Amino acid sequence: MMRLAVIGPGAIGGTVAAWLSRSPRVAEVTLCARTPLDRLVVETPDGSVIEARPRVVTDPVQITAPVDWVLIATKAYDVVGTGAWLAPLVGPETRVAVLQNGVEHVERFNPYLPADRILPVVIDVPAERSAPGRIRHRRDGTIVVPVGAAGEAFVALFADSVIVASTTEDFTTVAWTKLALNCAGAVNALTGRPGGVVRAAGIGALMRGMVRECVLVGRAVGADLGDHLPDWVVERAETSPPDSVNSLLADRLAGRPMEWDARNGVIARLGKAHGIATPLNGMAALILSAAD
Ligand SMILES: NC(=O)c1ccc[n+]([C@@H]2O[C@H](COP(=O)([O-])OP(=O)(O)OC[C@H]3O[C@@H](n4cnc5c(N)ncnc54)[C@H](OP(=O)(O)O)[C@@H]3O)[C@@H](O)[C@H]2O)c1
């Protein structure tokens, strides 16, 4: 029986914590929160509701013993506040799973932990939070982690949930494929317009160009990315509901910080390191950073 802690019980952390709190393999879930919450109420994709009352702590001094698993589900830019929880939660056997967007899951937390203790997670579980602890989990979704002992153990945690968890031999390609999708989403935050903006003159070509840069940089770091990705990303955008709002746009509209560095800045930074020009992602990151 596992003892887990979830740092950042927002849309993703709250959804995952609610499902795992029902797992027969999990003895205890602790929520490490910035904003206090009384309980989790998660509306699931089939309309049923999971109500859970995990232990909630709001200060690292309230942690008295390490846990078996730490799940990090804060936004990618909340590294310092997240890192403050790790010292009391992590013991010699603890594994730390990072459920965040981007391709730098390990690099982000390497200042706090050895890389071999960190399990990067690509999560595609659409969820929204309406208030602290009140979450709508919209579609079952998937979790992908690297193959290996830690990956297999993490996948086993989700055996009793609707979230489909699996391992991959090529995590780099999975993470960069998601980044290809996410980097083009900056167009929505930049224009302030939802998914339908893809049909405006020149926007599809702009998105293709952003994805092309991502593909070149991803290949330079070892991802196996096909030439079809720019068209695939634009086709997905064209067939999505015109009023769909991605998280970058939602954050911009709400005046919250945005994950522009994890989604676009990283392409420009790694592009520069590998001598690959990334003017479109560089400009997107710059404008969104100035708007942040
Ligand atoms: N939502 C989705 O559908 C979705 C899908 C795929 C991937 N993702 C990725 O998953 C990650 C999490 O996203 P999200 O949508 O779940 O974000 P979110 O709803 O904003 O949740 C983030 C949570 O982290 C908390 N937090 C921030 N700093 C903290 C600290 N120092 N200590 C403890 N908690 C702290 C926030 O607290 P407050 O309550 O004070 O805000 C909030 O509860 C992101 O990288 C996102 O890109 C999200």
The ligand as an ORCA input file, in Angstrom:
! r2SCAN-3c Opt
* xyz 0 1
  N      -5.713     21.158    -17.062
  C      -5.483     20.393    -18.098
  O      -6.444     19.973    -18.799
  C      -4.091     19.939    -18.446
  C      -3.947     18.924    -19.411
  C      -2.674     18.464    -19.716
  C      -1.562     19.002    -19.069
  N      -1.729     20.002    -18.137
  C      -0.518     20.496    -17.469
  O      -0.566     20.078    -16.109
  C       0.109     21.035    -15.275
  C      -0.858     21.493    -14.180
  O      -1.906     22.225    -14.827
  P      -3.337     22.497    -14.167
  O      -4.255     22.806    -15.290
  O      -3.688     21.433    -13.211
  O      -3.020     23.853    -13.370
  P      -3.859     24.495    -12.173
  O      -5.299     24.061    -12.239
  O      -3.539     25.938    -12.180
  O      -3.232     23.813    -10.888
  C      -1.964     24.137    -10.388
  C      -2.030     23.988     -8.899
  O      -0.734     24.208     -8.353
  C      -0.923     24.937     -7.156
  N       0.324     25.538     -6.705
  C       1.047     26.546     -7.252
  N       2.137     26.793     -6.509
  C       2.093     25.917     -5.468
  C       2.923     25.679     -4.356
  N       4.027     26.395     -4.148
  N       2.565     24.706     -3.484
  C       1.460     23.971     -3.671
  N       0.619     24.149     -4.703
  C       0.944     25.123     -5.591
  C      -1.999     25.928     -7.513
  O      -2.497     26.535     -6.343
  P      -3.691     27.613     -6.317
  O      -4.894     26.804     -5.935
  O      -3.279     28.610     -5.299
  O      -3.799     28.198     -7.711
  C      -2.974     25.001     -8.221
  O      -3.774     24.296     -7.290
  C       0.547     22.159    -16.213
  O       1.886     21.979    -16.624
  C      -0.398     22.010    -17.415
  O       0.137     22.518    -18.612
  C      -2.971     20.462    -17.813
*
